[in-house]
C-alpha cells in the first residue's frame, strides 16, 4: 500500500490492506499458500491507473508493485522516473489480484486470485473519478476492463487494436499492453510495431497526464 494518511482514500486502502478473504475464506480453490500481503497503490488524484495481473515474489517481499525487472521495463515504456511511478497522486496501481498468488508446477506465477476483483474492484474504481487512462496489462486485466467486442482472439490481436480503443473517446480511455516481463522478449521482437508505433503515443499521453 502506498496511500498518504491525508488522502480521502486512506480508509479504503487500509481495509484492502487488511483483507484476508483468499486465505481465511477462499471462494475459488485452496487458501493462499502464503500470508496475504495486498500490494497496490491508490490516490484520489491519480489520472492514470495501471491495471495489472498480480504482484510477483519480489514485489511481495518489498511491499511495492512492480519492484522487479518488469517494473524497470514498464517505467521505460512510460518514460517516467521511479519517483513519478510510485507517486499515488499520479498513478494508481491496481492488480487484478492484490497478493502474490504463488508458483505453479513449472515455476511460473499462478493466475491472480479471483476473490480480489469480486470484493474490491468495483468499489475502488468508483472512488477514482479523476482517472483519464487505464493501462490494462495482460489477459486477466484486459478481460475485466475491455468489452468482449474490443478483445481479439489473442493478446496480440487485443493490443494491436490500440488505436481504435483510444479513438473511442471514452473516459477513462483504456489502452491494452503486454506484460513487461522478460518472458515477453520474443513477443516484442516479433511485434516491432509495439515499440515503434504504440510506445511513442503512450509516452505522450502519460507525459500530458502526469505533468
Secondary structure, 3 states (H helix, E strand, C coil): CCCCCCCCCHHHHHHHHCCCHHHHCCCCCCCCCCCCCCCCECCCCCCEEEECCECCHHHHHHCCCCCCHHHHHHHHHHCCCHHHHCCCCCEEECCCECCCCCECCCCCECCCCHHHHHHHHHHHHHCCCCCCEEEEECHHHHHHHCCHHHCCCCHHHHHHCHHHHHCCCCCCEEEEECCCCHHHHHHHHHCCHHHHHHHHHHHHHHHHHHC
